[in-house]
Amino acid sequence: MAKPSRPSLLGSIQSDMPETPAPAAVVPIAQPKPAPVKSDVVKSTVYLHPLVHRKLKEIAFTKDCKIHDLLMDGVSRILVEHGYPTVDELKQK
């Protein structure tokens, strides 16, 4: 005599669920982003000690500017010290 099959929990759940048709809404496919335009700026990373970064933040806050502005001022001073034009003068060329 064959053994009766065991009841399936998944089968009982599926049999209780009404069949619903698939939604007819069309989901738009995400368009690929266009390639970025090549910038005229080269990115560089500066590693700073946390205390140096804090002091630069304080100076920038008191001068109402950004740390980037302070760094660019420093780069201009180094260029002039070595006999080159400033950053602003180089940008104009």
Sequence and secondary structure as in RCSB ss.txt:
>XXXX:A:sequence
MAKPSRPSLLGSIQSDMPETPAPAAVVPIAQPKPAPVKSDVVKSTVYLHPLVHRKLKEIAFTKDCKIHDLLMDGV
SRILVEHGYPTVDELKQK
>XXXX:A:secstr
        HHHHHHHHS                      S         HHHHHHHHHHHHHHTS HHHHHHHHH
HHHHHHTT   HHHHHH 
